[in-house]
Amino acid sequence: MLKYNLQKMFRIRGITNPTIYLQRNGFKDYTSYKIAYNEFKYLSVETMEKLCLLLNCTPNDMMEWIPDSTQTQNENIALRKLITTQKDFNLSQVIHEVPIEKMNEFVEKVEELKKNL
């Protein structure tokens, strides 16, 4: 089954209250609630683009594929790229766990990674 996993993106970006975050970034109250709690039936291309720009990601980052038992047999299915393999994390929590004396080193490593993107 192909499904959206926007909650993962919110956690990764350290967004603890997605409804308020989306409202502050131009989404209407009703829409932001539906997106934050994964209660929407579909996302328009325009909404998907707005979310991608806001979260600095691609549509693939916001979707995941959970194959049923008959679909796992074929290794050549392109949707396999959407099977979640990335570790789920909260960036705010990761930063919080870095000791103060290591923060400069942490920031330097992040800047180095950003240069290599």
C-alpha positions in Angstrom: 0.0 0.0 0.0 1.3 3.4 -0.9 0.6 6.1 1.8 1.7 9.5 3.0 3.9 9.7 6.1 4.0 13.4 6.8 4.3 12.9 10.5 7.8 11.4 9.9 8.8 14.6 8.0 7.5 16.8 10.9 9.5 14.8 13.4 12.7 14.9 11.3 12.4 18.6 11.0 11.8 19.1 14.7 8.2 20.4 14.3 6.4 19.5 17.5 3.1 21.1 16.6 2.5 20.7 12.9 -0.9 22.3 12.9 0.4 25.6 14.2 3.5 25.3 12.0 1.4 24.9 8.9 -1.0 27.7 9.9 1.9 30.1 10.4 3.1 29.1 6.9 -0.1 29.9 5.0 -2.2 26.8 5.4 -5.8 27.3 6.5 -6.9 26.0 9.9 -8.9 23.1 8.5 -6.3 22.1 6.0 -3.4 22.3 8.5 -5.3 20.0 10.9 -6.1 17.5 8.2 -2.5 17.4 7.1 -1.1 17.3 10.6 -3.2 14.3 11.6 -3.1 12.5 8.3 -6.9 12.8 7.9 -7.0 13.9 4.2 -8.2 11.9 1.3 -5.8 13.3 -1.2 -3.3 16.2 -1.6 -3.4 18.4 -4.6 -0.2 18.9 -6.6 -0.1 22.5 -5.4 -0.4 21.5 -1.8 2.3 18.8 -2.2 4.6 21.4 -3.8 4.0 23.9 -1.0 4.7 21.2 1.6 7.9 20.1 -0.2 9.1 23.7 -0.3 8.3 24.3 3.3 9.9 21.0 4.6 12.7 21.1 2.0 12.0 17.6 0.7 10.6 15.7 -2.3 7.3 13.9 -2.6 9.2 10.7 -2.2 10.3 11.8 1.2 6.7 12.2 2.3 5.5 8.8 1.0 6.2 5.3 1.9 5.3 1.9 0.4 4.3 -1.0 2.5 4.1 -4.1 0.2 1.8 -6.9 0.8 3.1 -10.4 0.9 2.6 -11.1 -2.8 4.5 -7.9 -3.8 7.6 -8.6 -1.8 8.6 -11.4 -4.3 9.6 -9.1 -7.1 12.9 -7.3 -6.4 12.5 -5.1 -9.6 9.5 -3.1 -8.4 10.4 0.6 -8.6 8.2 1.3 -5.6 10.8 -0.5 -3.4 12.6 2.9 -3.2 9.7 4.1 -1.0 10.0 1.3 1.6 11.0 3.1 4.7 14.7 2.4 5.6 15.7 5.7 7.0 16.0 5.9 10.8 13.2 8.0 12.3 14.5 10.8 14.4 13.7 14.2 15.9 16.3 16.7 15.0 15.5 18.8 18.1 16.0 15.8 20.3 19.3 14.9 18.6 20.6 18.5 19.1 19.4 18.5 22.7 21.4 15.4 23.4 24.7 16.9 22.1 26.8 18.1 25.1 27.4 21.8 25.1 31.2 21.3 24.9 30.7 19.3 21.7 28.3 21.8 20.0 30.9 23.6 18.0 32.2 20.3 16.6 28.6 19.2 15.9 27.9 22.4 13.9 31.1 22.1 12.0 30.1 18.5 11.0 26.7 19.7 9.9 28.2 22.5 7.8 30.6 20.0 6.2 27.7 17.7 5.3 25.8 20.6 3.8 28.7 21.5 1.6 28.9 18.0 0.3 25.2 17.9 -0.7 
